[in-house]
Amino acid sequence: MLETVINRRGQLDELIKPKLKNWDPERLAQLDTILLEMGVCEFLYFETIPIKVTINEYIDLAKEYSTQQSGQFVNGILDNLRKELESNNQIHKVAFTRS
């Protein structure tokens, strides 16, 4: 995950920055930016991780380790990005089946 986020940071940031219309990227909590990059990375490059799991994990991490408003902020941005990526057919997930 770390390697993928680092290698794809420019692409991830290009997707995230337009969603921050009313937010100055330099004023965001650095951890929130990292969590958003990791969440989008999971959407795009980790086919076996369900979207709901990704969003819930990053909301919980933001609530636990970032600012008081970070959970709602991360939720809103990731959900907005999910909708856009799905409508552009950019998210490709593999169905998990139990044996």
BELDAVEN-V626559 format. One record per backbone hydrogen bond with DSSP energy under -0.5 kcal/mol. NH is the residue of the N-H (numbers start at 1). CO is the residue of the C=O. E is the energy in kcal/mol with one decimal. If there is no record, write none. Layout:
{{NH | CO | E} {NH | CO | E}}
This chain:
{{5 | 1 | -2.7} {6 | 2 | -2.6} {7 | 3 | -2.7} {8 | 4 | -1.9} {9 | 6 | -0.9} {12 | 8 | -2.7} {13 | 9 | -2.9} {14 | 10 | -1.8} {15 | 11 | -1.3} {16 | 12 | -2.1} {17 | 13 | -2.9} {18 | 14 | -0.6} {19 | 16 | -1.7} {20 | 17 | -1.7} {23 | 20 | -2.1} {25 | 23 | -0.7} {27 | 24 | -2.5} {28 | 24 | -0.7} {28 | 25 | -0.6} {32 | 29 | -0.6} {33 | 29 | -1.8} {34 | 30 | -2.1} {35 | 31 | -2.8} {36 | 32 | -2.4} {37 | 33 | -2.3} {38 | 34 | -2.5} {39 | 35 | -2.6} {40 | 36 | -2.5} {41 | 37 | -2.1} {42 | 38 | -2.2} {43 | 39 | -2.2} {44 | 40 | -2.3} {45 | 41 | -3.0} {46 | 42 | -1.3} {47 | 45 | -0.6} {49 | 46 | -1.5} {50 | 48 | -0.7} {54 | 50 | -2.1} {55 | 51 | -2.6} {56 | 52 | -2.6} {57 | 53 | -2.6} {58 | 54 | -2.2} {59 | 55 | -2.1} {60 | 56 | -2.3} {61 | 57 | -2.4} {62 | 58 | -2.2} {63 | 59 | -2.6} {64 | 60 | -2.3} {65 | 61 | -2.7} {66 | 62 | -2.1} {70 | 67 | -0.9} {73 | 69 | -2.1} {74 | 70 | -3.1} {75 | 71 | -2.2} {76 | 72 | -2.6} {77 | 73 | -2.4} {78 | 74 | -2.7} {79 | 75 | -2.5} {80 | 76 | -2.0} {81 | 77 | -2.6} {82 | 78 | -2.7} {83 | 79 | -2.2} {84 | 80 | -2.0} {85 | 81 | -3.1} {86 | 82 | -2.7} {87 | 83 | -2.4} {88 | 84 | -1.7} {89 | 86 | -1.6} {90 | 85 | -3.3} {91 | 85 | -0.6} {92 | 90 | -0.6} {94 | 47 | -2.3} {97 | 95 | -0.5}}
